[in-house]
Amino acid sequence: MQLFDPKASSGLIPVLNVDEVEVQRQMTVCNACRYCEGFCAVFPAMTRRLEFTQADIHYLANLCHNCGACLHACQYAAPHEFEINVPKAMAKVRLDTYAEYAWPQVMGKLYQRNGLTLALASGTGLALFLCLTLMVMGNLFTAIPGGNFYGIFPHNTLALMFGSVFGFAVLALTMGVRRFWRNVSPVAAPLPLKTSAALEATANVAKLKYLDGGHGEGCNNADDQFTLWRRRFHHLTFYGFMLCFAATGVATLFHYLLKWSAPYPIFSLPVMLGIAGGIGLLIGPAGLLWLNLRRNPAHGDEKQKPMDRGFIALLFLVSASGLALLAFRETTALGLLLAIHLGLVMAFFLTMPYSKFAHGIFRSAALLKHAIEKRQPNPINAGSD
Amino acid sequence: MIDVLIIGGGNAALCAALMAREAGASVMLLEASPKIWRGGNSQHTRNLRCMHDAPQDVLIDAYPEEEYWQDLLKVTGGITNEKLARIAIRASSSCRDWMRSHGVHFQPPLSGALHVARTNAFFMGGGKALVNAYFRSAERLGVKVRYNTQVTDIEMDNGKFVAAHIEEHEVDGQRVAAERIEARSCVLAAGGFESNREWLREAWGQNERGEWPSDNFLIRGTRFNTGVLLRRMIDLGADSIGDPTQAHMVAIDARAPLYDGGICTRIDCVSLGVVVNRDGERFYDEGEDFWPKRYAIWGRLVAGQPGQQAYSIIDQQAIGRFMPPVFPGTTANTLRELARLLKLPEEQFVKTVEDYNSACRVGTFDHTALDDCHTQGLTPAKTHWARPLDKPPFYAYPLKPGVTFTYLGLATDETAAVHFNGKASPNLFVAGEMMAGNVLGKGYTAGIGMAIGTAFGRIAGVQAAASAGFGISSPNKGARHATV
């Protein structure tokens, strides 16, 4: 699976793999056409280049949001002999990006059968916490007054386990995206430019600008009709996740600063954030899965469906088990639900650097690079202007 | 019986279908191509030339009617119909809100096309996005759309449309029985004949070298414009207009596909170097004017050369100064090597380039202006951007004529009616490429095809609906309707 070596000396011209050569071929056609310039950032970025190096190809691939607009508008899409399908070509290269820039590199292999990776991680997480619960409590159906789950696993044990796994995930993603950034982006720019670029890139990430179709009516899903639902469900997923993350953060502050330990009452800040986020993280992934099942088969890379759907399912289950734990924390189901929830959260954290999660990191980096380079003079002066 | 039958599936056909449906008529649209290839040549278009007296959303400054008309007069050399031309021009100033209401989005000009920022409104995503939007809107409004339906004959009764005939045919291996579709009125918008090789051969004939020039033409437009209906109408006695050899004809990359080459097969470096024919000789002033104003004459120029081929030659200095070509150039470090690779007569080719090089009077090169770099004492002269080709590597791009669409069509008037012996049919109308030749006798200017197609498509739709009893004064007629 070592398709190229990102650490290879930059003096050597890397040999492109089949997926990269296909993007290079398609971008050469697109650059001579340019009808899709209004849809997203990929095409304006393309027009700043006459040739597409490996770094350019990975940058453009991660700039692509797989919205489908350019495919449905393409006069050169199959059955035309040029067989242009930019969303598909880009999706294939993106998988190479995730795998090749994974840290440590050997872990990139987990992208080969990512659905299996997620399933195995979930199984391992569940088994681990079920066994731990049994070891500690002797059974899985333990009621603890007030739903105090620290009665099963002490706070410090959980903090150490999850803190270290999460810390590793952050480190691995940082190392990966750092290498990606250095390869695609030796752009020197003054600080004020970088600051305004960073603000724009952040806004584009936060608003999912490039799922709006360029005209605000949305992207494509089943056919050439536009829909805003992909954007909305992604927002619910993303902000749901962020609210859950905020709930954990607030709880940590309560614990260490206010010396106020969980479990918290329903109307406390951490629980309210968790409930709101959890609901978003139920509806969002469910909607995304629903759209994914109705997605035009020509969009993206069919082989990545297990990765996409596995990730969506894991997010949904994390949220569902969390909400169930809250609902039944004062019953004998506490032990079992806690084990399930912690097992799934552990699986999610363990696979963060080796799952679909990485798409958000690499895409944000690509958007930042685009925001920087578009503020600089275009190196190409094609003259027809 | 349906009220209005639309034959064709491109921009003009869709405009007619939408207008007729909005007027209250029941409408059926027959597209010859399968769904995946729908939209005729409109899928390859990208903008609409628009008259406007003040800046409008994506259009800057003003482009008044008179200037538009003068531009059209110039490119057609006067072979136009002023009355119909002015109808199309005026309609282009007010049709875009209606287009938007059917889902068309406009955007500022694409990179590499800023020279038309004042005159042309670009479709976001190009013509196929526009076609998709119109089909969605048509189906939402209840227009019945049928694909794979090539009309082969029109049944007339004393100048009046009666029915369309479809021969028995096969679709995906399934036999479809012959059919006769009656309607109260009909709009013909089924395109020109650029993809009919026999007809092109007949029109272009044999030249003094014994060649059949059209055998070497590539078609930039749709493979479905075989002119079946146009030929049938002429045979039925409909009045025609235009020269069958006149067409939108561009010099494109000789390696382009035989059909549907579209925009990306163009070669934009002609004005930055020299163009030689198969004999290694130059034959026209490559620097006469900006390329966007000249590309549409080079198709005919190349068609006149032996073998209908030519080569655009540039050196390293031109790289990055023109729209990137879709196919890589042939590259060599010396002119002799380039001649060998291109299989051109070596001595003649080198002499041509060296004669050109020594004739160059280089002033201040500026590819964004009509600069002062020209040749002296050379025939043909190069009047701008003349710089010696002496910075290797050299690049060559092979050229062939690329036909976008033909101009031979049916004669019509301001009601878009088909005429027989000068008499207008009461219920048969024509729009799009099938009548664009009334306005475009020859030549071309960007975005005029869509302007004619939109204007006369909408007129034909209103007229066809009125003829079927859904009158211009009917309550369904809103302010958005085309005035005729």
Chai-1 contact restraints between the chains, C-beta under 6 A:
chainA,res_idxA,chainB,res_idxB,connection_type,confidence,min_distance_angstrom,max_distance_angstrom,comment,restraint_id
A,V29,B,C264,contact,1.0,0.0,6.0,A-B,restraint_1
A,V29,B,V326,contact,1.0,0.0,6.0,A-B,restraint_2
A,N31,B,P324,contact,1.0,0.0,6.0,A-B,restraint_3
A,A32,B,C264,contact,1.0,0.0,6.0,A-B,restraint_4
A,A32,B,P324,contact,1.0,0.0,6.0,A-B,restraint_5
A,A32,B,V326,contact,1.0,0.0,6.0,A-B,restraint_6
A,C33,B,I263,contact,1.0,0.0,6.0,A-B,restraint_7
A,C33,B,C264,contact,1.0,0.0,6.0,A-B,restraint_8
A,R34,B,L110,contact,1.0,0.0,6.0,A-B,restraint_9
A,Y35,B,R46,contact,1.0,0.0,6.0,A-B,restraint_10
A,Y35,B,G126,contact,1.0,0.0,6.0,A-B,restraint_11
A,C36,B,G125,contact,1.0,0.0,6.0,A-B,restraint_12
A,E37,B,L110,contact,1.0,0.0,6.0,A-B,restraint_13
A,G38,B,Q107,contact,1.0,0.0,6.0,A-B,restraint_14
A,G38,B,M124,contact,1.0,0.0,6.0,A-B,restraint_15
A,T47,B,S111,contact,1.0,0.0,6.0,A-B,restraint_16
A,L50,B,P324,contact,1.0,0.0,6.0,A-B,restraint_17
A,A73,B,G125,contact,1.0,0.0,6.0,A-B,restraint_18
A,A73,B,G126,contact,1.0,0.0,6.0,A-B,restraint_19
A,A73,B,K128,contact,1.0,0.0,6.0,A-B,restraint_20
A,A73,B,A129,contact,1.0,0.0,6.0,A-B,restraint_21
A,Q75,B,Q43,contact,1.0,0.0,6.0,A-B,restraint_22
A,Q75,B,H44,contact,1.0,0.0,6.0,A-B,restraint_23
A,Q75,B,K128,contact,1.0,0.0,6.0,A-B,restraint_24
A,Q75,B,G262,contact,1.0,0.0,6.0,A-B,restraint_25
A,H80,B,D260,contact,1.0,0.0,6.0,A-B,restraint_26
A,E81,B,P257,contact,1.0,0.0,6.0,A-B,restraint_27
A,H215,B,H105,contact,1.0,0.0,6.0,A-B,restraint_28
A,H215,B,M124,contact,1.0,0.0,6.0,A-B,restraint_29
A,D224,B,N132,contact,1.0,0.0,6.0,A-B,restraint_30
A,I380,B,G320,contact,1.0,0.0,6.0,A-B,restraint_31
A,A382,B,G112,contact,1.0,0.0,6.0,A-B,restraint_32
A,A382,B,F322,contact,1.0,0.0,6.0,A-B,restraint_33
A,A382,B,M323,contact,1.0,0.0,6.0,A-B,restraint_34
A,G383,B,R321,contact,1.0,0.0,6.0,A-B,restraint_35
A,G383,B,F322,contact,1.0,0.0,6.0,A-B,restraint_36
A,G383,B,H367,contact,1.0,0.0,6.0,A-B,restraint_37
A,S384,B,G112,contact,1.0,0.0,6.0,A-B,restraint_38
A,S384,B,M323,contact,1.0,0.0,6.0,A-B,restraint_39
A,D385,B,L114,contact,1.0,0.0,6.0,A-B,restraint_40
